[in-house]
Each structure stands twice: as structure tokens, then as C-alpha cells.
């Protein structure tokens, strides 16, 4: 009595499906994010995180489980943003400092298994700096794409990211 007698003819299917599932899970969990190399890639990455954080802030009180703010692009690139204007750098620093602070409060609430600890968090104080930072990055990218010429937009996934 072999495997095929016990499981029917399904053994061959499972021998293909299980390794495929393992490969997918491995790629999802262990892939590394490619570091941003150019100024435009750094600005785009920051812009993406700022946009996402603005969306998170706007829906903060409506979520059953609050979502943490994105800070990865700032953590990877904060030492490489000297090409941005001083006022924009100051806004970005403020935004990501506030985001880290909120993330710590979210973590504390999760440890206590109660979102009641977040009821006193004034998440709206991050919205102004987020909007200001988004507009500053948007302006910087718009200006620098025009200066770089017609091929500048073809390198990345900037497409519709500047519009909103």
C-alpha cells in the first residue's frame, strides 16, 4: 500500500504545491527592500511614506486596530537628505519624530491589549506637518524632474504619485 493508495492521486499535486507555497512565503518574509540610490528615489520614498502616513492619520480614530505610521524611508535615508531645503528637512524631522512617538504609544496600547490608551493621543497634530512635508517633497520632485529632462520620469514608478 503506497501513498497514492492512501491519498488517492493527489500526491503529485501536493508535491508541486507545497514547495511553491514555501517559495512564496520565503519571498514575502525574507526579501530585502532595495536601498534608494538617487536623490529622486529618496524623495519619492519619503513622499510615499508621508502620503501613507497622512492617510493613516486621517483614519486614526476610525480603525479598530490602529495602524502604525511608516518611518522606514526616513530611517534608511535621514543621513542622505542634505539635498533638500533646510525648512523641508526640519518639517520631515518633525513628522517622523511625531510618527515614532505615535508608534511607541500604539505599541504600548497593544501591550496593554487596550486601545483606550490611544484615546488621549492627538493624532491631528501630525496632519499639518504631514501636509507641509508632502507639498515640499512634491514641489522638489516636480522641479527636479523638469530640470532632469524628459527621460527622468522613466526611471522609477513616479507616474501618478505627484498628483495627490
N, C-alpha and C positions, 0 to 999 in steps of 0.2 A: 504494500500500500504506500504510494508516494504522495508528495504534496498535491499533485494535480487531482488525485483521487479524493483528498480531504477537502481542498478548497475549490474544486472544480477547475475550469480552465483559466481562472483569474490570476494565477501565479505570475504569468508572463506580464500581465498588465501592471501588477504591483511592483514587479522588478524594474519597470520603467518609471513608474510614477514616484516611488519613494526617493530614488536619487535625484529626480527633478525637483521635488519638494525641498530636499536638503540643500540643493544648489541655490534655490530661490531664497530660502531662509538665510543661508550664509551670506548671500549678496546683500540682502536687506540690512542685516545686522552688522556686517563687518566691512562694508565699503567705506572708504575714506573720502571725505569731501576734498575736492581739488582746491588747493590754495589759489586765491586770486593773485594774478601776476601784474596786471596793468592797473593804472590809475582808474580807468573806466570800469574794469571788473570790480575793483574795490568799492568804488562809488555805487555801482549797480547792486552789489551785495548789501551794502548798508541801506540803500534805498528800499530793497526788497524787505529787509528786516523791519525798517521803520514803517513801511506800509502795512505789514502784517501786525506789528505792534499797535498801530492805530486802530486796526480792525478789532484786535483783542480788547483794547481799552474801551472802544465804543460798546462792545457787548459784555463787558466785565460783569455787571450785576445780573445779567440775564442767564448766565451759564450756571448749570448745576454744579459742574466741576470747573473751577476757574482754570483757564489755560495760562501757562507761564509765558512771559514775554521772551521774545527771541533776542539773544545777545551774542550769538556765535560769530557773526561777521565783525562785530566790534572787538571781541576777544582776539580774533585772528589778525585784525588789521589796525588796531588802535595805534600801533607804533609806525604805521606806514601812511598815515593820512596827512602828513605835513603839506601836501599839495593843495589842501582845501583852505579856504579863508579862515582866519582866526575866529571870527564870530560864529561860523558854521561849526568849527571844531568845538567851541565852547557849548553850543547847543547840543551837539552829538554827545559830548561827555555828560552833560546834564541828563539827557534822555536815557542813556544806557546806565548811568548811576541809579536813576529812579527805577529803571526796569529791573536791575539787580536787587534793589531794595524790595520791590513788589514781589519778585520771585522768592526772596527769603521769607516774606510774610505768607506767601502761598504754600511754601514748603512747611512752615510752622503749622499752618492750618491743617495741612494733610497729615502731619504727625499727630495732631490732636484729634484727627478724624472729625473735624467740625469746621464748616465754612463760616460759622458765626464770628470767628476771629477776623474775618475779612470784611465784616460789615462796617467797621470803622475806617477802612482803607479808602482814602480819597484818590481814586484812580484818575479822576478828571484832571488832577494837577499835572499829569504827564501828557495830556492831549495837546495842550498849547505848544510845548516844546517839540512834540512829535510832528505837528503840522508845520512848524517853523523849520525843523530839520528836513522834512520831506521836500518842502518848497526850495530850500537851499540846495539840496542834492539834485533836485530836478533841474534847477537853473544851471548848476555846474555842469551836469551831463549834457544839457541842451547846448550850452556854449561850447563845450569841448568836442561834441560830436560835429558841430558846424565847422570848427577850426580844423578838425582832423580830416575833413573831406568826405566825399561820397562813399568811400569804402569802409568808413569807420563803423557804421551800423551793422555791417555784415559779419563782424567777428563774434558777436555774442547773441544772447537771446533778449535784446533790448526791446524789440518790436513795439508792443503797445504799453510797455511798462512806464513810459514817461507821461502818458496822458492822465493818469489818475491816481 
